[in-house]
Amino acid sequence: MSPNNNIKLLALSIALACSNTAAANEQQIDLQQVEQSDTVAKLQSEDQSLEKIVVTGSRIKRDSFSVSTPIATMGAESLNDSGFGSLSEILYEEMPQVSEGTGNGNSQGSVQNTGLSTIDLRELGVSRTLTLIDGRRVVSNSYSGNYVSLSTIPKGMVDRIEIITGGASAAYGSDAVAGVVNIITQQDQEGATFSVRGGESTEGGAQEYTVSADYGTTYHNGKGYLFVSATYDEEKGLSYWDRERAQQQDSWDYDNDRMCNVMLTANYDPDTKSAYHCMRDIDKSQWASLSDSIPGGVFDESSSTKPNSGFWYDGTTLRNDWQEELHGIHFNQFTMLKVPDKDLSAAVKTEYEFDSGIEAYFQLQYSRNTSRNIKSPESEDECDAIVTYDPNSNKFGSDCMGRIPYDNPYMPEAIRAEASSKGVKWDRLFTEVGNIINSNERTTIRSWGGLRGYIWDDWEWDVSVGYGKFKQEQSRSNEIYVARVKQALHAERLVDGTVQCKDEQARAEGCVPINLFGEGSITPEAANYIRANPSITTDIDQVTVSGFITGDLFELPAGPVGSAFGFEYRKDTQSVSTNVPNGGVTFNYVPTFEGDVSVNEIFGELSLPLLKDAPMAKSLNAEISARIADYSWANTGLIQSYKAGFIYEPIEGYSIRANWARAMRAPTITELMSPPRGDYDSFDDICDGVTATSTDAGHDNCRKDAGIQAAIAAEGTFEDENNGYSPNSGNSELFEETADTITIGLSLAPSFAPDFRIALDYYDIKIDDAVSSLANEDIIKFCYASSMEFGDSNEFCRDIKRDEEGQIFEVNQRVINTDEIRTKGYDIALEYVYDASDYGSFKVKADWTHVIEYSITSTGPDGQYEDLYEGYLNEDIFEDKGAISLTWYKDDWRVRWSTKYKGAVEASRSRYEDWQTAIAKNNERCAKGETTCITNPEPLWQGALPSVTTHSLSVNYSMALNGNRTLSLYGGVNNLFDEKGPFIVGGTGNFDSAYGSGVGRFAFIGAKYQF
């Protein structure tokens, strides 16, 4: 037997061993959907069914219609006609399976992620969506996880995008739990292209500009190929002042006593002891939602809703008739609806074939992204707690600016006369220090090079080395150094009238006393003393070495057995450093930490033709693959990923696909090693509404807090006014998560309609030991209302911190391995091309996805419990999403009409569940005949949000010029009928990014010149 055959048999033995291991461990079959491609009609008309290509999800070459893995493809035509400048925005607008990850419409409150542009498959998380470039892993653009920002790739470099929605770890390793996004770059384009594009909302704002240039050519008698590309893209953003809806004040609640929807007003009712009125009794002009963080300051505020509740400055005049909802400011004015950013990216790739037949290739990519989010000046709200860190003890703590001392020399005598000996509570906007400016600058370099060729005539090999480096420099200008404010408030007046800081050491370090009373009262010197400009620098490096060999092992009666075998070594190194002072600043504290992880992987796959042209089996092909990875993490076991599937075509044009895939994901460096990192996340306190006699779950324990007891004594009830601070913490005890994906698909392409194709696919993805964190409400519930004893011995109580007034100022979210995340549903895809002869041709493309279930199962002190998330806007999980387009082609014209649909949803899961609880309690009161029974309780206002449909139109005209030059002009209108989505209570400016963040109708125009 020849050496070649020995090697082939050895490779086959390895593959069969992997497949037997997979079969022994699992008895399920993965179910798959169908390939959706803008070029299906072209492929069919050109009869390329026998052409073997490499498709995403496999390294085996085969014809594109004989793979069991579904691949959704978006080509250059669709990318151009969409009218969007962002690749990520194009994908989640055009493909229902894709959701928004991090973008300019949902990262306004983030310090770390503004400027990122990522997507999320099946709503399973950005870290479970693996983004590749030409089938290769690339360095992440965030320490938060394996986030690859699509804005880092020049648009002219993109030939097409292929997406697998389902477990693909057997092919690509960890992180491909939800699927793979593979950005495929230009392969053979020749000549130069120059493109410009601009757009703006017809209502104003949201301007976008794109300039792109690229050039491709062969060299050295066609042996080499060179392609270079560069893109500059800028988004101006959208502000509060651009949309009237954003300026509408609102502070909604559901009153469990009156059983009506209520809105905050400036009209305090002493009978109900509330400024919240049933919405049926007021109009929109009476809605109020103002803040007491005003430039001149509010002092000794006794109530946030009652009139005459404290001292305040109206310009320069001190008054004692403070009422927040009458005299405050609308704080939403400081929040952008969409954050502006700029992207500059460039890339070069080259390939060269030597006389020996070996081909060398190299690619280098560079990108620079900058985002600048101008926010409000820093504000103080009656001793807002901030995180502190002591490097000597390696312990975190908290601090606040504290009260203004009773003997403060700047205090007006009118305020001092009514002040407590403890000092004066205060709220103030630090306008003299300046607006907070959150800036992010990201620089990404990606490179790889390698050799490929053929051995044994028809076996292809490929060996490559890659290196990527990412650097992010974050700065947050005009924050406040908390310890210095405390020092500056403890001041004294000398005999000569000079005011100085009391603390001698503070004076030696430059302490300047601060006057908080009145607008403009903080001197430039004092502002400089308390100003902090913290920054965070992130460095991530990635080194990869990989190789594979692919070819046909031997012939079966139905055809050759395709195979691929390979290895990959990868090392990721990450460091995060900060200059935040140890004493703490008003900033989401991110500690300094670093780490690295290395992994060695081997993989193999087989494509088995089982039947061909047999009775009731035009073809039957099977696929099996396996991947084994050894991570350097101590707690991470041997990562084993498998896939088994088949595609069965009983008669030509009708096929069934099925797949089972096991995917594993190892924890990231941050998930394992990060100390608590500052973050904010809204949550409801279980102690909200507690009175001296209330009997709700947990209220007995709530009353044990001294601050809550004081609130009950003063007001009769405790009202939740938490600041939403919820830092994220890593967990060194994490281990890998395991996902099983089952998909089944039916594809119809009947011979009597050669240009018609339809597919129905079912998917079921179950992730065991999912790396996640408990919801804040669950952490609070397990502390106050579970079988675990309340107090410091309860681990969940240790994650909750309250201030002296009983308000929660911190809930620590530790990353853990939860029990299970599960999602299942189905997709429908349709494509039809109709040739109308002299009238041109038409193409219809439709995609629909329906989520049957999205659930998270966790284990608490009282056993397992399941939470359902499908159909809730705040979870961004629509049960139904769809997109359909009709494109007309005629000579040099292309006109496209597209429609997108998002189904009806509940606005908020917690809000809906709270309302259901209120209804149940009212029903109990009615059943007992109690006088407090409300016979006709109101339904939840904006609980159920309507479906939203948007329409878009684009036109493209291409004209041939002399000398093989072409000029294409295009333009269009997205969201033709200006649908901005429903009013979202608590949304950013009353909008939600799922509906476009308030952009509305958007007109664009562009030109492309090729020569």
N, C-alpha and C positions, 0 to 999 in steps of 0.2 A: 504494500500500500504506500502511496506517495506521501511525502511529508505534508503536502498541502491538505490531503484528505485526513491525515492524523490530526492536524490542527483544527480542521472543520469539525471532526467528531468530538474532539475535546471541548470545543465551544458549545456544541449541541448538548453534551453531557451536563455542562454547567447550567445551561438554560433549562434543561429538563429538571435538574435538581431544584432550581429555584421555583419552577412551576409546581413541582410536587409538594414542596414546602408550603406554598400558598394554598394548594388544594387541601392539604391536611389541616391547615389552620382555619380555613373558611369554606363554607358550602354555599355562599351566595353568589349571584351573578350581577355584575354591574349593568345598569340600564342606561342607554344613551339616546341623545337626540340626533338631529340631522345637521349636516353641513349647510350653512347659509352663506351664499357668496354672491357678490355683485357680478361675478364673471361666469356664473353657471351657464347662461345662455351661450356665451362665447365658447366655453369649453365644449359644450355639446355640439355646437355648429361646426367647430373645427375638428371634431372627432378626435379628441386627445385622450380617449379612454385608456389607451395603452401606454401613455407617457408616464414614466415613473418619476416622482418628485418627492422631496422631503416635506412633510406636513407637520405642523406643530403637534406635539404629543408623541412623536416617535422619531427615531433616527434611521429607521428602515425606509428605503425608497420603495414606493408603490404608487399605483394610480390613485388619484385623489378621491375616488368614489368607492374604494374598497377598504376603508378603515372604519373600525367600530367606534372610534372616538369622535364626538361631534365637534365641528370647528365652525365657528361663526366668523366670517371674514368681512372686513370693511376695506374697500379699495380707495384709490386716490380720487375717483369721481365722487363718491359719497362724502369723503372728507372735505372736498372743495365745496360741494353743493349745500352742506349743512349750514354754512354761514357763520359758524362759531370759530373763534380763534384758538381756543384751548382744545387740545386733543382729548383730555379727560371729559370736558363738557360735551364734545361731539359723541363720545362713546355712551355716556349715560343718558343723553337725549335720544340717541338713535337705537340703542339696544336695550330692551326692557330688562334683561338679566343683569345689567350693570347698574350700580347705584353710585351716587356721589360719595367719594371718600372725604378728602380734605380739599377745599377749594376756597376761592376768594369770597364766596357767599356764606360760608359757615365757620370761618376761623377768626372772626372779628375779636373774640375774647381771648384768643390764644397768643401767648408769647412765642412759643416754639414753632407753631405750624403755619403761621401766615406766610403766603407765598408758595406753599406746596400745592401740587395739582395731581391728586391720586384718585383711583377708582376702587370700588368695592364690589366683588362678585357675590351674589346671593346674600348680601348683607351679613356676611360672616366675618367681616373685618378686613382692613387693608393688609394687616400682617399675614392673613391667610390667602391673599391674592398675590401670586408670584408674577412679577413683571420682568420680562426678558427682552433683550435686544438681539435680534438674529439668533435666537435660541440660547443666549448666554445670560447667566446671572450677572448682575452689575451691582455696584456699590450703592448702598442705601443713601437716601437724602434726609434722614432723620434718625436721631437716637431713639425715638419713640418705638421704632420697629423697623421691619424691612419695607420701608416706604420708598418706592421709586417714583419720583415726580416726572410726569409725562412732559412737562414744560422744558425739560433739560435736553430735549432731542430736537434738532432743526426740522422744521416741517417739510422742507424740500427733500430731506433725507428719507422720509417715510414713503415706502412703496405701498404697503398695506399693513393691516393689523389683524391678527388671528387670535381668537379667544376660545379657550376650552373652559366650559363651566362645569366643573366636577373635579374629583380627585385626580391629580396628575403627578403625584410625588414619585411614582415608580419611574417616570421619565426624567423628572427634573429635581427631585429631592424635596427637602423640607420647605414649608411655606406654600406649597401648591395645593392646600386642602380644598379651597373653594374653586380653584382653577388657575389658569395661566393666561396672561396677556402677553402676546409675542409681537413686538414691533419689528417688522421686517424692512430693512433698508433697501435703497435702490440697488439693483444688480447690474443693469446694462444700459442705463440711460446715457445718451451721448448728446453733446451740445450744451448750450447755456440756457438757463431760464432765470428770468427776473420777474418777481411778483410783488404786487402791492395790494393792500386791502385795508379798508377802513369801515367803521360802523359806529352807530350811536342810537340810543333809544330815542324814539320820536317824541317822547315826553321830556327829554333832556337827561343828561348824565349817561354813565356807562359807556363812554367812548372807548373804542379799541382801534389800534393801528398795528399793522404787520408789514414788514418788509423782508423779503426772502430772496436769496440768490443761490444758484448752484450750477455746477459745471461737471460734465462727465466726458471722458475721452479714453481712447485706447492709445497705447504707445508701444514702441519697439516692435513694429510690424504686427501689431495685434496681440502680442504675447502678454502685455500688461494692460491693466484697466485702472483708471484713476477717477475718483468722484469726490468733489468737495461741495460743501453746503454751509450756508450761514443764514440765521433768522434772527430778526429783532422784533419782539412783540411787546406791546405796552397796553395795559388796561388802566384807565383813569379812575375806575371805581364809581360807586354810587353812594350819595350821602343822604342823611336825614332831610336836608333842605331840598332835595330833588323830588321828594314824594310827599304829598299832603297826608296820605294815610299814616306815614311814619310820625307825623306831628300830632296825630290824634292821641290824646291821653287816655289811658285805660288801666284800671286796677280791679280785676274781676274776682268774684268769689261766689260760692253757693252757700246761702244761709240755711243751715240745718234746722233752725227754729221756725223761720218763716217759710221755708221750703220754696225759696225763689232765688233766681239769679240776681246778684247784687253788684253794683259798681260803686267805687269810691267817688265821693263828691266833696265839695267844700262846705256842704251844709251838714253840720253836726246836729243830730237829733238827741236831745237829753233824755227823751222817753226810752228810746232803744239803746241809748249810750253808744251810738255808732254814727259814723258818717257814710256808711254803706247803705244805699237805698235800692229797693227792688227796681230792676231795670224797667219794668212795666210802668213805673210811676215817674220816670225821668226821661229826658232826651239826651242825645249824644253831646250836646253842648255843655251839659252839666258833669260829664265824666271828668275825673281829675286823677292825676298821678304825678305828683311833684316831689322834689327832693329837698331836704333841709340843708344840703351841702351847698350853701350859697357863698358868694365871694366875701361878704362882710361878716358872716358867722351868725350862728344861732346859739344862745346860751341859756343853760338851765331849762331846757325844753321839758315840759311836764307831760305833754301828749303830742302824738303825731297827727291827731285829727281834730282835737278841740280848739276853739278860738281862745285867744289870750293865754297862750301856753308858754310864753317865755319872751326873752329879750332877743332883738335882732336889729341888724343895720339895713335901713332902706337907703342905699347910696352911702351917705355919710352921717345920716341921722339915726341915733339910737331910739328904738321903739320897744314897747313891752306888750304888744298885741299880736305876737307871732301865731300864725296858723299855717301849717305846712302846705295844705292843698289850696291855699289862697295866695301865699307869698313866695312859695318855693320856685324851683326851676325844673324844667322837664329834662331829665338827665339823658334821655334817649338821643338828644341832639349831638352828643359826643360819640355816637356809635355809627360807623359806616355800614351801609347796607351791603356793599361789596367793597372789599379792600383793594386799593390800587397796587399794581406791581409791574415790574419790567423784567423781561427775559432776553438775554443775549446768548445764543448757542451757535456753535460751529462744529463741523466734523469733517474728517477726511478719511477715505478708505482707499486701499489699493490692493490689487491682486496681480501676481506675475507668475506665468507658467514657464518653467525651465525646459530645456531640450529633453531632459530626462523624463518629463511628464509630471514631475512634482510641482505643485503650485504653492507659492507663498502668499500669505495675506496679512494685512495689518489694518487696524482701524483705531482712530483717535477721536475722542469727543470731548468738547469743552463747553461748559455752560456757566453762566453767571446770572443769578436771579436776585433781584432786590425788591423788597416790599417795605413800605413806610406807612404805618397805621397811626394816624394822629388821634389820640384819645383825649379824654377829659383831663384837666389838671387833677392831681391827687386830692383826695378828700378824706376827711376824718369824720367818723360817725360814732360819737360817744365811745371812744376807746376801742376802735377796731383792732382786733388781735392780729399780730404778724408772727411769723416763724423766726426763731433765733437759733443759732448754732454755736456751741462752745467747742472749739477744736481740742482744747485740753482734756475735756472729759468725754468728747465725742458724743455729746448729748444735745438733743433738740429741745427747745422750750418755746415760750411765747412771751410777747410783750405788747404794750400799747403805749400811746403817747400820754395817756392819763389825763386827769382833770387839771384845770388851771388852778394853781395854788391860791388859797384864800388871800394871801398877802401879796399877790402879783402886783407890781407897781403900776402896770398899765390898765388894770381893771377899773372900769367906771364905778363910781361910788353907788350908783343906782343898782348895779348888779351885785356889788359886794354886800349891800344892805340885806339882800334876800338870799345870799349864798350860804351853803352849808360849810361848816368848818372843814369838811373833807375837800372843799374846792368846788369848782364850777364845771359841770358837764358842758360839752360844746360840740358843734358840728360846723365844718367850714371847708370851703374850696380853696386850695392853695394856688390861686390864679397868679400870684406874684412869682411863684416858682416856675410857672409855665406849663403848657400842655404836655402830658406824657407822650413821648414819641417812641413807638415800638418799631424798631428797624431790624430787618433780617437781611443779611447778605450771604448767599450760598454760592460756593464755587465747587464745581464738580468736574473731575477729570476721569475719563474712562478710556482704557486702552487694552487692546489684545492683539496678539499676532500668533501665527502658526503656520504649519505646513500640512498639506494634504496631498494624497496621491492614490495610486492603485497598486495592489499587489495581487498575485495570482490572476492577473488580467481583469477580473471583474469585482474584486473586493476593494472597497474604498476605506482609507484610513485618514485620521485627522488628529493632530496633536497641537495643543495651543497653550499659551501662557497669557494670563490677563492680570491687569493691575488697575485698581480704581481708588481714587482719593476724593473724599468729600470734606469740605470745611464750611462750617456755619458760624458766623459771627453775629450774635444777637446783642442789641443794646436797647435799653429802656431808659431814655433820658427823662430827667426831671421827676424822679421818684423822691421820696422823703426818707432821710436817715432818722429813724424813730428815736433812738437814744439821744440824739442831739436836740430834737424837739423837746424832750423831757428836760434836758439840761437847760435849754434856752427859756423854758417856762418858769423854772425855779430861779427867779431874778430878784434883785434888790436895788433900791434907790439909795445912793450915797447922799451925804450932806450937801454936796455941791449940785445935786440934781441928776447926776450921772446914774444911768441904770446899767448894771452889770450882772452877769451870771453869778449865782451864789457860790458854786463849786469852784474852788481854786484850781484844781487840776483841769477842769473843763475850760476855765479861762486861759490857762497855759496852753491848751490845745486849740485856742482860737474861738471859744464859745462867744456867740453874739446873742444877746437877749432878743426875744421875739414878742411882738405885739400882735395879737390875733383879733383885736377889736376894731372892726371897720374895714371897708374896702380899701385896698392899697396900703394898709397899715404895716405890712411886713416890708422892712427895708431891703434894698438889694443886698446889703451885707448879710442880713439874717437869712435871706433866701439862699445865698451862696453857701452859708454855713450848714443849712439843713438839707440842701439838695444832694441827691445821690444819683449817679449814673451807672447802675449795675449792668454788667454784661455777662454773657455766657458764650463760651467757645466750644464747639463740638468738632472733633476730628475723627473721621472714620476711614480706615484703610482696609482694602480687600485684595488678597492675592489668590489667584486660581491657577491650577494646572490641571488640564484635562486631556483626555484622548479617547478615541473610540475607533472601532473597526466595524464595517457593515458589508454584508453581501449575502448571497444565496448559499445555504449549506448543501442542499441536495434537492433532487426533483421528487415530488410526489405525483401520482397520476393527475391531480388537479392543478399542478404547477409547482414552481420552486418554493422552497422554504426560506423566507427572508429572515435575517438575523442581524443583531447589533450587540456589541459588547464593549464596555468601556470602564473608565475610572475617572474620578475627580478628587482633587485635593483643594481645600479652600481654608483660608484663614482670615477671620475678621477681627480687627483691632479697633477699639473705640475708647475715646477719652472725652470727658465733659468737665470743663473747668469754669469757675465763676469767680468774680471779684466782689461778690456781695459781702459787705462788712459783717463781722461776727455778731454785732449787736442787732442786726436785722434792719431791713428797709421795707417800705410798702411795695412789695414785689413778690411774685410767685417764686418762692425760694427753690432753686435747683442746686443741690449740693455737688461738689466735685467728686467724681468717681470715674473709674476706668476698668477695662477688662478686655479679654480676648477669648476667642473660641476657634478651634480648628476641627476639621472634619475630614475623614477619609471615606470615600464611597466607591463602590463597584456596582455595576448594573448590567443587565442583559435583557434582551427581548427577542421574541420570535413571532413571525407571521406565518400561519399555517393554512394553506389552501386545502380544505378537506374534500370538497365536491365541486365539480364543474360540469355543466351541461348534462346533468343527470335528471331522471324523472323527478318533477316537483322540486328541483334544486338546480337552478341555473348556476348558482354559486353558493358556497358556504365557506367562509374564512374565519379562522380563529386567531386571536392574539393573546399572548401571555408576556408579562414582563415583571421584573423584580429589581429592587435596589436595596442595598444594605449600606448603612452609614454608621460610622463609629465617631461619636462626638467626644470632645475632651472634657465636657461637663461630668462631674462625679455622679450626679443623680440621673443623668440621661442614659438610658440603656441603649442597646443596639437598635438603631432606627431601621425598621424593616417595612418597605412599601412594596405592594404588589398590585397587579392589574390583570384581569382575565376578561376577555370579551369575544363576541363574535358578530358577524354580519351575515345574514341569511337572505338570499334573493331567490324566492321560489320560482318566480317568472320575471322576465325582464321588466324593469321599471318599478318593481314592488320589493321592498326590503324591510327587514327587521334587524335592528341593532340592539345589542345588550352588553352591559359592562358591569363588572364589580371591581371596585378599586379600594385598596387600603392605603391611606396616607397617614403619615406621622409628621408632627411639627415639634421641633425642639424649641425650648424657651430661648428668647433673645438675651443679649447681654444685659439690657436694661431691666427686663422682667426678672432676671435672677439677682442682679447686683445693685440696683438703684436704692439708695436711701430715700426717705420721703421727699417727693418733688411737689412743689406748690401747684395747686390747680383749684378750679371752682366748678361746682356741679350742683344744680338746684336740687333740693330735697325738702320733704315735709317732716316736721318734728312731730313724733307721736304724742308729745305733751301739749301740742297746740289745743287750746280750748279747755284745759284742765281748770277745774274750780275746786272749792273746798269739799264739794260733795259729788263730783263727777265720778262715774263708774266705768268709763271706757277702759279698754284694755291698756294696761301699763300706767294708768293714772295714779294708782297707789304709790308706785315707785317714783313717778314724776314729782309728787308732793314732798319727797324726801330731799329734794334739792332746795337749798336755802334761797337761791335767787328766784326760783319758781314760787316758793312760799311767799316771798316778799311781793311779787307781782300780784298774787291772788289777794293778799291783804290790801294792796293799794287799789287795784282795779277790779277785783272780783273774779278775774279770769286771767290766765296766762296766754298771750298771743305770740305765735311763732314769728320771729323776725330774724332768722338765721342769715348769716352772710354767705352761705353756700360754699365755704372753704372746705375742700375735700382733697387733700394731697394723695398722690399715688405712691405706693411703696413696692419695691421689689421683694422677692422671696427666694432665698437661697435653697429652699427645700423643694422647689418646683421640679417636675419631671415632664416627659414628653406627653403630648396629647395624641390621640389616635382617632382617625376618622374613617368610616366606611361609607362609600358612595355606591348607590345602586341607581342605575338609569336604564330605561327601556324606551326604545323609539320605533316608530313606524314611519316609513318614508314611501311616498307614492310619486312616481314619475311615469305615468302611463304613456305607452307608445302612440296612442291616438291623439295625445296632446303633448307633442315633443318638447314644448317650451313651458310646460306647467310642472310645478313641483310643490308638494305639500308634506309637512312632517308634523307628527305629534309625539312629544317626548315627556316621559315622567321621570322625576328625579327624587331621590331620598338620600340626604346627607346627615349622618349621625356622628357627632364628635364626642368621644368619651374622654374624661379627665381634661376637659377644655381649660386652657389657661385663661382665666378671667378674674373678675372681682365681684363681690356681692354688691347689690344695690345699697345705696345709703339707707333707704327706708328699712331694708332687711337687717342691716347692722344695728340700727336704732331699735327695731322690734326685738331682736334677740337679746338686747340689753335690758329693755324695760318690760317686755311682755312675752317671756318664754319660760320654759321650765327651769332654765338656768337661774341660779341665784343672782339677784341684782347686787352690783357693787364691784369693787376692784378685782375680786376673784373671777369675775366674768370677763373673758377675753374681748368680747364685743364692747363692753362698757369701757374698757381701757382704750378703745379706738375713738371714743367720743369725749369731747372737751366742751364744757360750758363756762361762760363768764359769770361775773358776780350778779348779773341780772337774770341768769338762767338761760340765756340764749346760747345755742350751739355755735361755737366759733371754729370747730374742726371735727370732721369725720375722716378718719384715716382709712383709705381704701387699699388694703393689701391684696396683691395678686395671689391667687390660689388656683389649685386644680379643682374646678367644679365638677359636678357629676356628668352632665350631658348638655350639649347644644344640638338641636335637631331642626332641620328644615326640609320640607318636601312640597312638591307642586308639579306643575307641568308647563311646557312651552309648546306653542304652535307657531310654525313658520310656513310661509307661502310665498311663492314666486311664480310669476307668469309673464312671458314675453309674447306680444302679439304684433305681427307684421301687417301693417295697414297699407302696404304697397306705396302708392303715390302720396299717401297722407303720413308717411313716416312709420315709426314703430312705437309701441307703448310697452312699458315694463311696470308691473305691479309687484311690490314687495311688502309683506306684512309680517309682523312679529308680535306675539302675545305671550305673556307669562302670568301664571296664576299661582299664588302661594297658598297651599292647603294648610300648612302648619309651620310656625316658627316658635319653638319652645326652648326654655332653659330649665333644666332640672337640677336642683341643688339640695344639699343636706344641711338642715339646721339643727338646733338643739332638740327639736321635737319631731325629727324624722325628715324624710324627703318631701319636697314640695315642688310644684311645677308652675312656671309663669309662662303665659302665652303672649306673644308680642306681635303676631300678624295683625295687620289692619290698624296700626297706630302710627300717626304722623310723627310723634316725638321719637319713635324708634326708626323712622324712615322705611317702614315695611308696608308697602301697598299690597293688598291682596291681588289687585289686577293692574297691570301696566301693558300698554300696547303702542305700536308705531306702525303706520302704513304710509306708503309713498306711491305716487303715480308719476312716472317720468315719460316724457314725450321726446323722441329723437327725430329730427328731420334735417338732413343735410348738415349744416354747420350749427344748428340750433339744438339746445337741450333745455327743456322746461320741466321743473320738478315741483309737484305739490305734495306736501307731507302733513300728516296729522299724528299728534301724540295724545295719548290718553292715560290718565291716572285715576284710578277708581276712588270711590268714597272711602273715607277713613274716620276713625275716632281721633280727636285731636291729641289726647293725652291718656295714656293707660292709667296713671295714678289718679288723674282727675275723674275719669270715668268710674273707677273702682270706688273712690270716695263718695261719689254721687249715688252709686248703687247701695253702698252701706247706709247713707242717709235715708234713702227711700225705704230700705228694709226696716230701719228703726222707726220711721214714721208709720209704716204699716203696722208695726207692733203696738204703737201708741193708739192707733185707730181701732185695732182689734180689742184693746183693753177699754176702749171708750174714754180715753183720757182727753181732757179739754185742750191739750196742746196738739192734738191731731190736726193735720192739715188735709182736708178731704180732696183737694185738687192740686197736688204738688206740681210745680213747674218741671218740665223736662230740662235736661242740661243744655244751657245755651252754648252753641258751637261745640257741643260734644261730638256730634256727627258732622263731618265736613263733606261737602258735595264732591262729586267727581269733577275733574277739570280736563278740558280738551283744548288743545291749541293747534293752530294751522300755520303753515309756513309756505312761502313761494320763492323759488329761485329761478333765474334765467341765465343761460350761458350761451354766448355766441363766439364762434371761432372763425377767424378769417386767415386765409393763406396769403402771405406776402411774397415778394420776390426773394429768390435765393434761399429757399427752404426755411423761410421764417414764418412764424405763426404768432398772431396776436389774439388772445382770448379776453373777452370782456364779460364780466358776470356781476350779478347783483341780486338782491332779493330782500324779502321782509320776513323775519322770524316772528312768530306769534302775531299773525296778521291782524287779529281782532282784539289785541291788547288785553289778553287775559292774564291777570296778575295773581290768580289764586285767591282763596278765601282769606278773610281777615283772621289773623292768627294772634290770639291773646298770648302775650308773653313772647311772641316771636321777635326777631330783630326788626324793629320799626314796624311791627304788626305784619311782617312778611315772613316767608319761610324759603330757605334755599331750594327746597324740593320743587317749588313753583317759580323759580327764577329770581328770588330775592327782590322782587319789585321792579325788575328791568322792564317788563311789559313788551310792547311792540319794539322791535329792533331792526333797523334798516342797515344794509351793508352794500358795498360796491367794491369791485376789485378788478385787476387786470393782470394778465400773465403774458409775457413776451418770451418767445423761444426762438433761438437762432443757433 
